[in-house]
Amino acid sequence: MDTAEREHRRALAAELVDDLLEQDVVAIALTWVDHSGITRVKSVPVAGLPRAAADGVGASPVFDVFLLDDTIITGRHAGGPVGDLRLRPDLDRLTVLAGQPGWAWAPADRFDQQGEPHPQDERGLARAVTDRLTVHGYEVQAGFEVEWVVGQGGTDDFRPAATGPAYGHARQVELSDYGADLLSALYEQDVEVLQFHPEYAPGQFELSTTPEDPVHAADTSVLVRETIRAITHRHGLRASFSPKVVADGVGNGGHVHLSLWRDGRNLFGGGEGWFGLTDEAEAFAAGVLERVPALCAIGAPSVASYLRLVPQVWAGAFAVWGLENREAALRLVAGRDLEVKCYDLSANPYLVVAATMAAGLAGIVDGARLPEPVGVDPAVLADAKRLPTCLEDAVVAFEADEVLAEAFGVEFAETIADVRRGEITRFADCSPDEIAAQTRWRH
């Protein structure tokens, strides 16, 4: 980033300061999501926004080897006290936070001190893979489903804040003011919500947002989760996005929907293939399906993920696809998109879209084809392939996948594996109940 670009960014940020002050904003939270899926933050007062935009805000690269419980490991390419990065806010996504009066938010990109992108910047990787698809003539639209549970405040145990039945309006009535405040805050923040409803588990809700370009979809996922967290806290309650809040519960998912476009046309409809798929959309889906075991190291990246990723709880525990099949890892929504169901919200959303798009693009390049769709619960089929049943198996699959290794680069991919194995070691002697309890409020 040269001097001219820095001064341009400084001027753009300076133009925003007066408007922020008029809205009583005191400070801006600059967030990034680490490899363990935790949203980290550095904040600046409003007057400091131009300097942050131009010169960045210092942050150690050691966050690349943070585990979800703030344990710091030493990886092959990261770790230790030496070095510094610069966080630069994306001013196009600057948002005044309705759920946190006095605050605004912007996602940050990480650069080195010379202004070059940090090789392990998660948001930068999502942008790079998006650009690769653009070069091939494709656009991807993505959107996340966010599931969470609402618990009573004042305890580290999980005690559901609503007792109404699964999907029941009674549960929504119990937390009616909470839900209205949440939806109002998201509306004020220009987040377009498609739907909001009670989910299956006690105290559980789900919210989905409109599709966007992949980087902005990941940004919105972060903004939605932090808004949920803020509104929940203001109501004296606690929110958990953990894949397993209690060991014998069904868990929270973090499904992503992806559609493939060319020249303004959604390629997931109007074709002559399975259920109207075009050849290109089929190849994209086939590329994802082929690599979904390896993708679990990105989209189901925690030890707790594998307490959730089991058959017959609609977690998508089998490496199969099907039309509207909620037990398949890949659920096709005919004419619209592909839903990856095996992911959860311990994942970094930028890595999720980057890795999944890289897999899909490889399928297009290879002219991949889908196997027969599965139209039943795959658990009843003797030959249905399970996804990894533990994080170690997912990491091994990730390390063996040449497409993902190329997309991430050696340093990034090996650090991901180091962090995953750090968490495996951290919870090696823990029971499922202990894993759930110790991860419950981390995501």
TABEL-V891018 format. One record per residue. SS is DSSP state (H for helix, E for strand, C for the rest). PHI is phi in whole degrees, -180 to 180 (* if undefined). PSI is psi in radians with two decimals (NA if undefined). Layout:
ss=SS phi=PHI psi=PSI
ss=SS phi=PHI psi=PSI
This chain:
ss=C phi=* psi=2.04
ss=C phi=-86 psi=3.09
ss=H phi=-61 psi=-0.72
ss=H phi=-61 psi=-0.74
ss=H phi=-67 psi=-0.70
ss=H phi=-61 psi=-0.78
ss=H phi=-69 psi=-0.57
ss=H phi=-64 psi=-0.79
ss=H phi=-66 psi=-0.67
ss=H phi=-61 psi=-0.75
ss=H phi=-67 psi=-0.72
ss=H phi=-61 psi=-0.77
ss=H phi=-66 psi=-0.67
ss=H phi=-61 psi=-0.58
ss=H phi=-68 psi=-0.34
ss=H phi=-89 psi=-0.31
ss=H phi=-62 psi=-0.84
ss=H phi=-62 psi=-0.71
ss=H phi=-65 psi=-0.69
ss=H phi=-64 psi=-0.73
ss=H phi=-64 psi=-0.65
ss=H phi=-65 psi=-0.42
ss=C phi=-95 psi=0.27
ss=C phi=64 psi=0.48
ss=C phi=-80 psi=2.28
ss=C phi=-100 psi=-0.63
ss=E phi=-151 psi=2.79
ss=E phi=-118 psi=2.20
ss=E phi=-87 psi=2.14
ss=E phi=-105 psi=1.99
ss=E phi=-113 psi=2.63
ss=E phi=-140 psi=2.81
ss=E phi=-111 psi=2.22
ss=C phi=-82 psi=3.14
ss=C phi=-66 psi=-0.34
ss=C phi=-91 psi=0.05
ss=C phi=86 psi=0.18
ss=C phi=-92 psi=2.31
ss=E phi=-80 psi=2.01
ss=E phi=-101 psi=2.84
ss=E phi=-150 psi=2.51
ss=E phi=-127 psi=2.47
ss=E phi=-123 psi=2.66
ss=E phi=-132 psi=2.56
ss=E phi=-65 psi=2.79
ss=H phi=-55 psi=-0.73
ss=H phi=-63 psi=-0.36
ss=H phi=-89 psi=-0.01
ss=H phi=-61 psi=-0.78
ss=H phi=-59 psi=-0.71
ss=H phi=-66 psi=-0.72
ss=H phi=-64 psi=-0.71
ss=H phi=-65 psi=-0.66
ss=H phi=-84 psi=-0.84
ss=H phi=-107 psi=-0.25
ss=C phi=84 psi=2.94
ss=E phi=-116 psi=2.32
ss=E phi=-66 psi=2.45
ss=E phi=-155 psi=2.38
ss=C phi=-70 psi=2.51
ss=H phi=-72 psi=-0.09
ss=H phi=-63 psi=-0.34
ss=H phi=-63 psi=-0.29
ss=H phi=-66 psi=-0.29
ss=H phi=-123 psi=0.46
ss=E phi=-78 psi=2.38
ss=C phi=-89 psi=3.02
ss=C phi=-65 psi=-0.40
ss=C phi=-98 psi=0.29
ss=C phi=75 psi=0.10
ss=C phi=-63 psi=2.44
ss=E phi=-111 psi=2.13
ss=C phi=-100 psi=2.98
ss=C phi=-110 psi=1.97
ss=C phi=-94 psi=-3.13
ss=C phi=-70 psi=-0.44
ss=C phi=-129 psi=0.02
ss=C phi=-150 psi=2.72
ss=C phi=122 psi=2.72
ss=C phi=100 psi=2.98
ss=C phi=-88 psi=-0.05
ss=C phi=-95 psi=2.44
ss=C phi=114 psi=2.88
ss=C phi=-156 psi=2.51
ss=E phi=-119 psi=2.98
ss=E phi=-124 psi=2.22
ss=E phi=-91 psi=2.19
ss=E phi=-120 psi=2.16
ss=E phi=-71 psi=2.52
ss=C phi=-84 psi=1.81
ss=H phi=-67 psi=-0.41
ss=H phi=-68 psi=-0.40
ss=H phi=-104 psi=0.14
ss=C phi=-58 psi=2.22
ss=E phi=-137 psi=2.27
ss=E phi=-76 psi=2.25
ss=C phi=-88 psi=1.97
ss=C phi=-70 psi=-0.47
ss=C phi=-88 psi=-0.13
ss=C phi=-134 psi=1.41
ss=C phi=-54 psi=2.39
ss=C phi=93 psi=-0.08
ss=E phi=-122 psi=2.58
ss=E phi=-123 psi=2.98
ss=E phi=-140 psi=2.57
ss=E phi=-150 psi=2.39
ss=E phi=-70 psi=2.57
ss=E phi=-115 psi=2.53
ss=E phi=-99 psi=2.58
ss=E phi=-106 psi=2.27
ss=E phi=-126 psi=2.79
ss=C phi=-82 psi=-3.13
ss=C phi=-72 psi=-0.23
ss=C phi=-93 psi=0.02
ss=C phi=89 psi=0.14
ss=C phi=-89 psi=2.55
ss=E phi=-58 psi=2.37
ss=C phi=-65 psi=2.28
ss=C phi=-65 psi=-0.22
ss=C phi=-116 psi=0.48
ss=C phi=-78 psi=2.02
ss=H phi=-65 psi=-0.75
ss=H phi=-67 psi=-0.66
ss=H phi=-64 psi=-0.64
ss=H phi=-66 psi=-0.74
ss=H phi=-60 psi=-0.71
ss=H phi=-67 psi=-0.71
ss=H phi=-64 psi=-0.73
ss=H phi=-70 psi=-0.65
ss=H phi=-58 psi=-0.76
ss=H phi=-64 psi=-0.62
ss=H phi=-63 psi=-0.72
ss=H phi=-65 psi=-0.67
ss=H phi=-61 psi=-0.72
ss=H phi=-60 psi=-0.61
ss=C phi=-83 psi=0.00
ss=C phi=93 psi=0.25
ss=C phi=-117 psi=2.69
ss=E phi=-125 psi=2.46
ss=E phi=-114 psi=2.38
ss=E phi=-110 psi=2.37
ss=E phi=-134 psi=2.67
ss=E phi=-155 psi=2.54
ss=E phi=-106 psi=2.52
ss=E phi=-96 psi=2.28
ss=E phi=-112 psi=2.09
ss=E phi=-112 psi=2.44
ss=E phi=-154 psi=2.83
ss=E phi=-114 psi=2.58
ss=E phi=-108 psi=2.08
ss=E phi=-112 psi=2.85
ss=E phi=-68 psi=2.59
ss=C phi=-80 psi=2.95
ss=C phi=81 psi=0.21
ss=C phi=-151 psi=2.57
ss=C phi=-85 psi=-0.22
ss=C phi=-71 psi=2.81
ss=C phi=-99 psi=2.00
ss=C phi=-123 psi=1.89
ss=E phi=-56 psi=2.41
ss=C phi=-83 psi=-0.08
ss=C phi=-140 psi=2.51
ss=C phi=-113 psi=0.00
ss=C phi=-64 psi=2.84
ss=C phi=-70 psi=2.84
ss=C phi=-55 psi=2.32
ss=C phi=61 psi=0.19
ss=C phi=-87 psi=2.47
ss=H phi=-64 psi=-0.45
ss=H phi=-59 psi=-0.69
ss=H phi=-65 psi=-0.72
ss=H phi=-66 psi=-0.62
ss=H phi=-64 psi=-0.72
ss=H phi=-58 psi=-0.62
ss=C phi=-116 psi=0.67
ss=H phi=-62 psi=-0.82
ss=H phi=-65 psi=-0.68
ss=H phi=-60 psi=-0.87
ss=H phi=-62 psi=-0.71
ss=H phi=-65 psi=-0.73
ss=H phi=-64 psi=-0.68
ss=H phi=-65 psi=-0.85
ss=H phi=-65 psi=-0.64
ss=H phi=-65 psi=-0.73
ss=H phi=-64 psi=-0.76
ss=H phi=-65 psi=-0.67
ss=H phi=-62 psi=-0.79
ss=H phi=-62 psi=-0.44
ss=C phi=-93 psi=0.18
ss=C phi=63 psi=0.54
ss=C phi=-94 psi=2.12
ss=C phi=-89 psi=1.91
ss=E phi=-89 psi=2.25
ss=E phi=-82 psi=-0.78
ss=E phi=-160 psi=2.76
ss=E phi=-142 psi=2.29
ss=E phi=-162 psi=2.76
ss=E phi=-66 psi=2.54
ss=C phi=-108 psi=-2.86
ss=C phi=-76 psi=-0.83
ss=C phi=-72 psi=2.76
ss=C phi=-56 psi=2.27
ss=C phi=70 psi=0.24
ss=E phi=-96 psi=2.50
ss=E phi=-134 psi=2.86
ss=E phi=-138 psi=2.53
ss=E phi=-142 psi=2.36
ss=E phi=-126 psi=2.62
ss=E phi=-120 psi=2.85
ss=C phi=-68 psi=2.57
ss=C phi=-63 psi=2.56
ss=E phi=-142 psi=3.10
ss=E phi=-62 psi=2.66
ss=H phi=-58 psi=-0.70
ss=H phi=-65 psi=-0.79
ss=H phi=-69 psi=-0.55
ss=H phi=-63 psi=-0.72
ss=H phi=-67 psi=-0.72
ss=H phi=-56 psi=-0.83
ss=H phi=-63 psi=-0.65
ss=H phi=-59 psi=-0.76
ss=H phi=-64 psi=-0.82
ss=H phi=-62 psi=-0.73
ss=H phi=-63 psi=-0.82
ss=H phi=-64 psi=-0.73
ss=H phi=-72 psi=-0.50
ss=H phi=-69 psi=-0.76
ss=H phi=-58 psi=-0.78
ss=H phi=-60 psi=-0.77
ss=H phi=-66 psi=-0.82
ss=H phi=-65 psi=-0.70
ss=H phi=-61 psi=-0.78
ss=H phi=-62 psi=-0.72
ss=H phi=-66 psi=-0.37
ss=C phi=-93 psi=0.13
ss=C phi=75 psi=0.37
ss=E phi=-117 psi=3.12
ss=E phi=-128 psi=2.47
ss=E phi=-113 psi=2.42
ss=E phi=-129 psi=2.29
ss=C phi=-106 psi=0.17
ss=C phi=-60 psi=2.53
ss=C phi=-65 psi=-0.37
ss=C phi=-142 psi=1.75
ss=C phi=-78 psi=-0.70
ss=C phi=-131 psi=2.54
ss=C phi=-61 psi=-0.58
ss=C phi=-99 psi=0.25
ss=C phi=-92 psi=3.09
ss=C phi=-85 psi=-0.37
ss=C phi=89 psi=2.92
ss=C phi=-101 psi=2.30
ss=C phi=-96 psi=2.97
ss=C phi=-143 psi=1.06
ss=C phi=-66 psi=2.58
ss=E phi=-120 psi=2.42
ss=E phi=-106 psi=2.36
ss=E phi=-133 psi=2.32
ss=E phi=-125 psi=2.59
ss=E phi=-111 psi=2.29
ss=E phi=-127 psi=2.57
ss=E phi=-143 psi=2.22
ss=C phi=54 psi=0.71
ss=C phi=79 psi=0.12
ss=E phi=-112 psi=2.31
ss=E phi=-78 psi=2.01
ss=C phi=-78 psi=-0.04
ss=C phi=-85 psi=0.12
ss=C phi=-144 psi=2.78
ss=C phi=80 psi=0.17
ss=C phi=-97 psi=-3.07
ss=C phi=-108 psi=0.13
ss=C phi=-91 psi=-2.83
ss=H phi=-50 psi=2.15
ss=H phi=53 psi=0.57
ss=H phi=87 psi=0.16
ss=C phi=-68 psi=2.44
ss=C phi=-77 psi=2.88
ss=H phi=-59 psi=-0.68
ss=H phi=-69 psi=-0.72
ss=H phi=-67 psi=-0.67
ss=H phi=-62 psi=-0.76
ss=H phi=-64 psi=-0.69
ss=H phi=-61 psi=-0.86
ss=H phi=-64 psi=-0.66
ss=H phi=-66 psi=-0.64
ss=H phi=-64 psi=-0.67
ss=H phi=-68 psi=-0.79
ss=H phi=-62 psi=-0.73
ss=H phi=-60 psi=-0.60
ss=H phi=-106 psi=0.16
ss=H phi=-63 psi=-0.57
ss=H phi=-61 psi=-0.74
ss=H phi=-68 psi=-0.62
ss=H phi=-65 psi=-0.37
ss=H phi=-61 psi=-0.49
ss=H phi=-67 psi=-0.31
ss=H phi=-102 psi=-0.83
ss=H phi=-92 psi=-0.30
ss=C phi=-132 psi=1.20
ss=C phi=-95 psi=0.11
ss=C phi=-118 psi=2.78
ss=C phi=-58 psi=-0.68
ss=C phi=-65 psi=-0.41
ss=H phi=-57 psi=-0.57
ss=H phi=-88 psi=-0.08
ss=H phi=-78 psi=-0.48
ss=H phi=-86 psi=-0.65
ss=C phi=-82 psi=1.21
ss=C phi=-128 psi=2.78
ss=C phi=-66 psi=2.69
ss=C phi=65 psi=0.50
ss=C phi=-127 psi=0.32
ss=C phi=62 psi=0.59
ss=C phi=-93 psi=-0.12
ss=C phi=74 psi=0.88
ss=C phi=-86 psi=0.04
ss=E phi=-118 psi=2.50
ss=E phi=-83 psi=1.13
ss=E phi=-136 psi=2.96
ss=E phi=-131 psi=2.78
ss=E phi=-169 psi=2.80
ss=E phi=-73 psi=2.03
ss=C phi=54 psi=0.54
ss=C phi=-95 psi=1.88
ss=C phi=-83 psi=0.01
ss=C phi=-101 psi=-0.09
ss=E phi=-87 psi=2.59
ss=E phi=-60 psi=-0.63
ss=E phi=-118 psi=2.03
ss=E phi=-105 psi=2.09
ss=E phi=-85 psi=2.22
ss=E phi=-101 psi=1.82
ss=C phi=-56 psi=2.29
ss=C phi=77 psi=-0.01
ss=C phi=-126 psi=-1.15
ss=E phi=-164 psi=-3.12
ss=E phi=-114 psi=2.20
ss=E phi=-103 psi=2.20
ss=E phi=-96 psi=1.94
ss=C phi=-94 psi=-0.26
ss=C phi=-83 psi=-0.08
ss=C phi=-84 psi=2.74
ss=C phi=-138 psi=3.12
ss=C phi=-92 psi=0.25
ss=C phi=-83 psi=-0.04
ss=C phi=-85 psi=2.65
ss=C phi=-78 psi=2.07
ss=H phi=-65 psi=-0.50
ss=H phi=-68 psi=-0.72
ss=H phi=-68 psi=-0.61
ss=H phi=-60 psi=-0.91
ss=H phi=-69 psi=-0.65
ss=H phi=-63 psi=-0.90
ss=H phi=-67 psi=-0.72
ss=H phi=-67 psi=-0.71
ss=H phi=-66 psi=-0.69
ss=H phi=-61 psi=-0.72
ss=H phi=-64 psi=-0.76
ss=H phi=-65 psi=-0.73
ss=H phi=-63 psi=-0.69
ss=H phi=-60 psi=-0.67
ss=H phi=-62 psi=-0.70
ss=H phi=-64 psi=-0.84
ss=H phi=-60 psi=-0.66
ss=H phi=-85 psi=-0.13
ss=C phi=64 psi=0.68
ss=C phi=-66 psi=2.70
ss=C phi=-129 psi=2.57
ss=C phi=-79 psi=2.57
ss=C phi=-73 psi=-3.09
ss=C phi=-59 psi=2.41
ss=C phi=-70 psi=2.73
ss=C phi=-104 psi=2.11
ss=C phi=-108 psi=0.27
ss=C phi=-134 psi=3.07
ss=C phi=-64 psi=2.03
ss=H phi=-62 psi=-0.30
ss=H phi=-63 psi=-0.37
ss=H phi=-89 psi=-0.05
ss=C phi=-97 psi=2.29
ss=C phi=-68 psi=-0.48
ss=C phi=-106 psi=0.18
ss=C phi=-70 psi=2.24
ss=C phi=-84 psi=2.12
ss=E phi=-73 psi=2.59
ss=C phi=-71 psi=2.96
ss=C phi=-50 psi=2.45
ss=C phi=-100 psi=0.02
ss=C phi=-152 psi=2.80
ss=H phi=-64 psi=-0.65
ss=H phi=-58 psi=-0.75
ss=H phi=-64 psi=-0.64
ss=H phi=-66 psi=-0.72
ss=H phi=-65 psi=-0.72
ss=H phi=-61 psi=-0.76
ss=H phi=-64 psi=-0.70
ss=H phi=-62 psi=-0.79
ss=H phi=-65 psi=-0.48
ss=H phi=-87 psi=-0.13
ss=C phi=-91 psi=1.97
ss=H phi=-69 psi=-0.59
ss=H phi=-65 psi=-0.82
ss=H phi=-69 psi=-0.65
ss=H phi=-61 psi=-0.70
ss=H phi=-70 psi=-0.69
ss=H phi=-65 psi=-0.73
ss=H phi=-80 psi=-0.60
ss=C phi=87 psi=2.70
ss=H phi=-60 psi=-0.86
ss=H phi=-61 psi=-0.79
ss=H phi=-67 psi=-0.86
ss=H phi=-61 psi=-0.74
ss=H phi=-70 psi=-0.56
ss=H phi=-69 psi=-0.68
ss=H phi=-57 psi=-0.84
ss=H phi=-63 psi=-0.69
ss=H phi=-62 psi=-0.77
ss=H phi=-66 psi=-0.75
ss=H phi=-62 psi=-0.75
ss=H phi=-72 psi=-0.48
ss=H phi=-62 psi=-0.70
ss=H phi=-71 psi=-0.66
ss=H phi=-58 psi=-0.80
ss=H phi=-64 psi=-0.72
ss=H phi=-58 psi=-0.65
ss=C phi=-110 psi=0.30
ss=C phi=-59 psi=-0.61
ss=C phi=-103 psi=0.25
ss=C phi=-97 psi=2.49
ss=C phi=-77 psi=2.87
ss=H phi=-54 psi=-0.72
ss=H phi=-62 psi=-0.71
ss=H phi=-69 psi=-0.69
ss=H phi=-61 psi=-0.82
ss=H phi=-61 psi=-0.78
ss=H phi=-65 psi=-0.69
ss=H phi=-81 psi=-0.29
ss=H phi=-107 psi=-0.11
ss=C phi=-54 psi=-0.79
ss=C phi=-108 psi=0.26
ss=C phi=-84 psi=-0.60
ss=C phi=-112 psi=NA
